[in-house]
């Protein structure tokens, strides 16, 4: 094997896949349950937002009390997935899930009104955020892996992602499959 940039990237992806396989074998994570919990967390973030806006719109502060209850539940569930973190990874994780959920929501609305190309672009961005969440929290990526955009990152003419997010997305598809029990 040569030491070309593509060989190094292939080795890095293979190492990530091996790490995920080892985690699954060691039963460190129940990935299908964790995926379900991540979706629940996305919905709890949305519920928090709805309690906030309803409280403001109605002038009823009891909605803020319910917001706090949902927020506490969200934090409890996040701790089930995010066991260890450094810096602001906790908050980044919450925002990645919230962003993913919002992009899915907007993509679904665009799809419904017939803007399928725009919907697909939004769905891709939602999945990129979701993949980053898992990459960070399964410790599959390190900050030195994301210092610069990969020279093979997708541009407007590309049909398939080949850069960092494309590879991470493929890894998440392989690692987290809610249909395997």
ZALUM-481126 format. One record per atom (N, C-alpha, C): x, y, z. Coordinates in steps of 0.1 Angstrom, whole numbers, padded with zeros to 4 digits, always signed. Layout:
// residues N
XYZ;...
// end
This chain:
// residues 181
+0008-0012+0000;+0000+0000+0000;+0009+0012+0000;+0006+0022-0009;+0014+0034-0009;+0009+0044+0002;+0015+0055+0003;+0011+0065+0013;+0004+0077+0006;-0003+0074-0004;-0010+0085-0011;-0022+0090-0002;-0026+0102-0004;-0037+0107+0004;-0050+0098+0004;-0053+0093-0008;-0065+0084-0008;-0063+0071-0001;-0050+0066+0000;-0047+0054+0008;-0049+0057+0022;-0044+0069+0027;-0045+0073+0041;-0060+0074+0045;-0068+0080+0036;-0082+0082+0039;-0089+0069+0040;-0086+0060+0031;-0092+0046+0031;-0088+0039+0044;-0076+0040+0048;-0072+0034+0061;-0079+0040+0072;-0081+0053+0072;-0088+0060+0083;-0103+0055+0084;-0109+0054+0072;-0123+0049+0072;-0124+0035+0076;-0115+0026+0072;-0114+0012+0076;-0112+0011+0091;-0104+0020+0097;-0101+0020+0111;-0114+0024+0118;-0122+0034+0113;-0134+0038+0119;-0144+0026+0119;-0145+0019+0108;-0155+0008+0106;-0151-0003+0116;-0138-0006+0117;-0133-0016+0127;-0137-0012+0141;-0135+0001+0145;-0138+0006+0158;-0153+0004+0161;-0162+0007+0151;-0176+0006+0153;-0180-0009+0155;-0174-0018+0147;-0176-0032+0148;-0172-0037+0162;-0161-0033+0167;-0156-0037+0180;-0165-0032+0191;-0170-0020+0189;-0180-0015+0199;-0193-0023+0200;-0197-0027+0188;-0209-0035+0187;-0207-0048+0193;-0196-0054+0190;-0193-0068+0196;-0191-0067+0211;-0185-0057+0216;-0183-0055+0230;-0195-0051+0237;-0206-0048+0229;-0219-0044+0235;-0218-0032+0243;-0209-0023+0239;-0207-0010+0245;-0219-0001+0243;-0226-0003+0231;-0237+0006+0228;-0248-0002+0221;-0260+0000+0225;-0271-0006+0218;-0275+0005+0208;-0269+0004+0196;-0271+0015+0187;-0285+0017+0182;-0293+0007+0181;-0306+0009+0176;-0314+0016+0187;-0313+0013+0199;-0319+0020+0210;-0314+0034+0211;-0301+0036+0210;-0295+0049+0211;-0301+0058+0199;-0303+0052+0187;-0308+0060+0176;-0322+0064+0180;-0330+0055+0185;-0344+0059+0189;-0344+0070+0199;-0334+0069+0209;-0333+0079+0219;-0329+0093+0213;-0320+0092+0203;-0316+0105+0196;-0328+0111+0189;-0337+0103+0183;-0349+0109+0177;-0358+0115+0187;-0360+0108+0199;-0368+0113+0210;-0362+0126+0214;-0349+0127+0215;-0343+0140+0220;-0346+0151+0210;-0346+0148+0197;-0349+0158+0187;-0363+0163+0189;-0372+0154+0192;-0386+0158+0194;-0388+0166+0207;-0380+0162+0218;-0381+0170+0230;-0376+0184+0228;-0365+0186+0220;-0361+0200+0217;-0372+0207+0210;-0379+0201+0201;-0390+0208+0194;-0401+0211+0204;-0404+0202+0213;-0414+0205+0224;-0410+0216+0232;-0398+0217+0236;-0393+0229+0244;-0396+0242+0236;-0393+0242+0223;-0395+0254+0215;-0410+0257+0215;-0418+0247+0214;-0433+0250+0213;-0438+0255+0227;-0433+0249+0238;-0437+0255+0251;-0433+0269+0252;-0421+0272+0248;-0416+0286+0248;-0425+0295+0241;-0427+0292+0228;-0435+0301+0219;-0450+0302+0224;-0455+0291+0229;-0469+0291+0234;-0470+0300+0247;-0459+0299+0255;-0459+0307+0267;-0459+0322+0264;-0450+0326+0254;-0449+0340+0250;-0462+0344+0243;-0468+0336+0234;-0480+0340+0227;-0492+0341+0236;-0493+0332+0246;-0505+0332+0254;-0503+0341+0267;-0491+0344+0270;-0488+0351+0283;-0490+0342+0295;-0490+0329+0293;-0492+0320+0305;-0479+0314+0309;-0473+0318+0320;-0460+0313+0325;-0460+0298+0328;-0471+0292+0330;-0471+0277+0333;-0465+0269+0321;-0465+0275+0309;-0459+0268+0298;-0444+0267+0300;-0438+0278+0306;-0424+0277+0309;-0420+0267+0319;-0429+0264+0329;-0427+0253+0338;-0427+0240+0331;-0436+0238+0321;-0436+0225+0314;-0423+0224+0305;-0419+0236+0300;-0406+0236+0292;-0395+0231+0301;-0394+0235+0313;-0384+0230+0322;-0384+0215+0325;-0396+0210+0326;-0398+0195+0328;-0393+0188+0316;-0396+0193+0304;-0392+0186+0292;-0377+0187+0290;-0372+0199+0294;-0357+0201+0293;-0350+0192+0302;-0355+0189+0314;-0348+0180+0323;-0348+0166+0317;-0360+0162+0311;-0361+0149+0305;-0351+0148+0293;-0350+0158+0285;-0340+0158+0274;-0326+0156+0279;-0322+0163+0290;-0309+0162+0295;-0306+0148+0300;-0316+0142+0307;-0315+0128+0312;-0313+0119+0300;-0320+0120+0289;-0318+0111+0278;-0305+0114+0271;-0301+0126+0270;-0288+0129+0263;-0276+0122+0271;-0278+0122+0284;-0267+0115+0292;-0267+0100+0290;-0277+0094+0285;-0277+0080+0281;-0268+0078+0269;-0268+0087+0260;-0260+0086+0248;-0246+0092+0249;-0245+0104+0255;-0233+0111+0256;-0227+0108+0270;-0219+0098+0271;-0213+0094+0284;-0201+0103+0288;-0193+0107+0278;-0181+0115+0281;-0181+0126+0270;-0176+0137+0274;-0175+0148+0264;-0165+0158+0269;-0160+0166+0260;-0150+0176+0263;-0155+0189+0258;-0151+0200+0264;-0155+0213+0259;-0170+0215+0258;-0174+0218+0246;-0188+0221+0244;-0195+0210+0235;-0189+0198+0236;-0195+0187+0228;-0210+0184+0232;-0213+0186+0245;-0226+0183+0249;-0236+0193+0242;-0233+0206+0242;-0241+0216+0236;-0241+0214+0221;-0230+0212+0216;-0229+0210+0201;-0238+0198+0197;-0238+0187+0205;-0246+0176+0202;-0261+0179+0202;-0265+0186+0212;-0279+0191+0213;-0283+0199+0200;-0274+0208+0197;-0277+0217+0185;-0277+0209+0172;-0268+0199+0171;-0267+0191+0159;-0281+0183+0157;-0285+0177+0168;-0298+0170+0168;-0310+0180+0164;-0310+0191+0171;-0321+0201+0168;-0320+0206+0154;-0308+0208+0149;-0307+0213+0135;-0312+0202+0125;-0308+0190+0128;-0312+0179+0120;-0327+0178+0119;-0333+0179+0131;-0348+0178+0132;-0355+0189+0124;-0350+0201+0125;-0356+0213+0118;-0354+0211+0103;-0342+0207+0099;-0340+0205+0085;-0349+0194+0079;-0351+0184+0087;-0361+0173+0082;-0375+0179+0081;-0379+0187+0091;-0392+0193+0091;-0394+0202+0078;-0384+0211+0076;-0385+0220+0064;-0385+0212+0051;-0376+0202+0051;-0375+0194+0039;-0388+0186+0036;-0395+0182+0046;-0407+0175+0045;-0418+0184+0039;-0418+0197+0044;-0428+0207+0039;-0425+0210+0025;-0412+0211+0021;-0408+0214+0007;-0412+0203-0002;-0410+0191+0003;-0414+0179-0005;-0429+0179-0008;-0436+0182+0003;-0451+0182+0002;-0456+0191-0009;-0450+0203-0010;-0454+0213-0019;-0448+0211-0033;-0440+0200-0035;-0435+0197-0048;-0421+0202-0051;-0414+0208-0041;-0400+0212-0043;-0391+0201-0039;-0391+0191-0047;-0384+0178-0043;-0369+0180-0043;-0363+0188-0052;-0349+0190-0052;-0344+0197-0040;-0352+0208-0036;-0348+0215-0024;-0350+0206-0012;-0360+0198-0012;-0363+0189-0001;-0351+0179+0001;-0347+0174-0010;-0335+0164-0010;-0323+0171-0004;-0320+0183-0008;-0309+0191-0003;-0310+0193+0012;-0322+0196+0017;-0324+0198+0031;-0322+0185+0038;-0327+0174+0032;-0326+0161+0039;-0311+0157+0040;-0303+0160+0029;-0289+0157+0030;-0282+0165+0041;-0286+0177+0043;-0280+0185+0053;-0284+0180+0067;-0296+0176+0068;-0301+0170+0081;-0293+0157+0084;-0291+0149+0074;-0283+0137+0076;-0268+0140+0080;-0263+0150+0073;-0249+0154+0077;-0248+0158+0091;-0258+0166+0096;-0258+0170+0110;-0259+0158+0119;-0268+0149+0115;-0270+0136+0123;-0257+0128+0124;-0251+0127+0112;-0238+0119+0112;-0227+0126+0120;-0227+0139+0120;-0217+0146+0129;-0220+0143+0144;-0233+0143+0147;-0236+0140+0161;-0231+0126+0165;-0233+0116+0157;-0228+0102+0160;-0213+0101+0159;-0207+0108+0149;-0193+0108+0148;-0186+0113+0161;-0192+0124+0166;-0186+0130+0178;-0188+0121+0190;-0200+0116+0192;-0204+0109+0204;-0200+0094+0204;-0196+0089+0193;-0190+0076+0193;-0175+0077+0192;-0170+0089+0193;-0156+0092+0193;-0149+0087+0180;-0157+0088+0169;-0151+0083+0156;-0144+0094+0150;-0146+0106+0154;-0139+0118+0148;-0132+0125+0160;-0121+0131+0157;-0114+0140+0166;-0113+0153+0160;-0111+0163+0168;-0111+0177+0163;-0100+0179+0152;-0089+0172+0153;-0079+0173+0143;-0083+0168+0129;-0094+0159+0129;-0099+0154+0117;-0108+0164+0110;-0112+0175+0116;-0121+0184+0110;-0116+0198+0110;-0103+0200+0110;-0096+0213+0109;-0098+0220+0096;-0098+0212+0085;-0100+0218+0072;-0110+0210+0064;-0116+0216+0054;-0125+0209+0045;-0116+0200+0036;-0120+0188+0035;-0113+0178+0026;-0113+0183+0012;-0101+0181+0005;-0100+0186-0009;-0110+0178-0018;-0115+0167-0014;-0124+0159-0022;-0139+0162-0018;-0141+0173-0009;-0154+0176-0005;-0163+0179-0017;-0176+0177-0015;-0185+0178-0026;-0186+0193-0031;-0187+0194-0044;-0190+0208-0049;-0203+0207-0057;-0207+0218-0063;-0221+0219-0069;-0223+0209-0080;-0212+0204-0087;-0213+0195-0098;-0212+0180-0094;-0209+0177-0082;-0207+0163-0077;-0221+0157-0075;-0222+0144-0077;-0234+0137-0075;-0234+0129-0062;-0222+0126-0057;-0220+0118-0045;-0209+0124-0036;-0212+0125-0023;-0202+0131-0014;-0190+0121-0013;-0178+0127-0014;-0166+0118-0013;-0157+0123-0001;-0160+0135+0004;-0152+0141+0014;-0156+0136+0028;-0151+0143+0038;-0153+0138+0052;-0167+0135+0056;-0177+0144+0053;-0191+0142+0056;-0196+0130+0049;-0193+0128+0036;-0197+0117+0028;-0193+0104+0034;-0180+0103+0038;-0175+0091+0044;-0181+0089+0058;-0183+0099+0066;-0189+0098+0079;-0203+0093+0078;-0210+0099+0068;-0224+0095+0066;-0225+0080+0062;-0216+0075+0054;-0216+0061+0050;-0214+0052+0062;-0205+0057+0071;-0201+0049+0083;-0214+0049+0092;-0221+0060+0094;-0232+0060+0102;-0243+0051+0096;-0245+0050+0083;-0254+0041+0077;-0251+0027+0081;-0238+0024+0081;-0234+0010+0084;-0235+0007+0098;-0232+0016+0107;-0231+0014+0121;-0245+0014+0128;-0253+0023+0124;-0266+0025+0131;-0277+0022+0122;-0282+0010+0124;-0293+0005+0115;-0304+0000+0125;-0315+0008+0125;-0325+0005+0135;-0333-0008+0131;-0330-0013+0120;-0338-0025+0116;-0331-0038+0120;-0318-0037+0125;-0312-0049+0131;-0314-0049+0146;-0320-0060+0151;-0323-0060+0166;-0315-0071+0172;
// end
